[in-house]
Amino acid sequence: MSFDWKEFHDVGVHLESHSSAEAYQRSAVGRYYYSCYHCVKDYFEKKHFPLGFQDRPHETLISCLNTFGNDDEIDLAEALSKLRRYRNKADYYQGFRNNILRNAKKTTNDIHSLLKNLEN
């Protein structure tokens, strides 16, 4: 049985609600991102072709969605790219603002909604 990447979303919700400490909030952004990244990757590989192992897997997925995707998939690529920027800010930048977490959570919900519509 394969891992359900949507469970990372639940971990993000848990981290976000468990503590207002910055480490938890930053970690929640990361779980939201990886929930979306892997769900989008699984979707892309089922619909188009396997991506295999890449040197830059995140950029490759976004690029392939933009290149081979329809309008909704291009929207998905844009949302994933935006969420990736939030994750990078949470992981690498000294200053962390709560709007990063709010925006990441909203974008995560948008991505899961887009995926649901695409899969139907």
WOVENJO-V580651 format. One record per pair of residues at least 24 apart in sequence whose ideal C-beta (glycine too) atoms are under 6 Angstrom apart, sorted by the first residue. I is the first residue (numbers start at 0). J is the second residue. If there is no record, write none. Layout:
i = {I/I}
j = {J/J}
This chain:
i = {4/4/4/5/7/7/8/21/24/25/25/28/28/28/28/28/29/31/31/32/32/35/35/35/38/39/42/71/75/78/78/78/81/82}
j = {34/37/38/34/33/34/34/95/100/89/95/85/86/89/100/103/86/103/107/82/86/82/107/110/114/79/114/117/113/106/109/110/106/106}
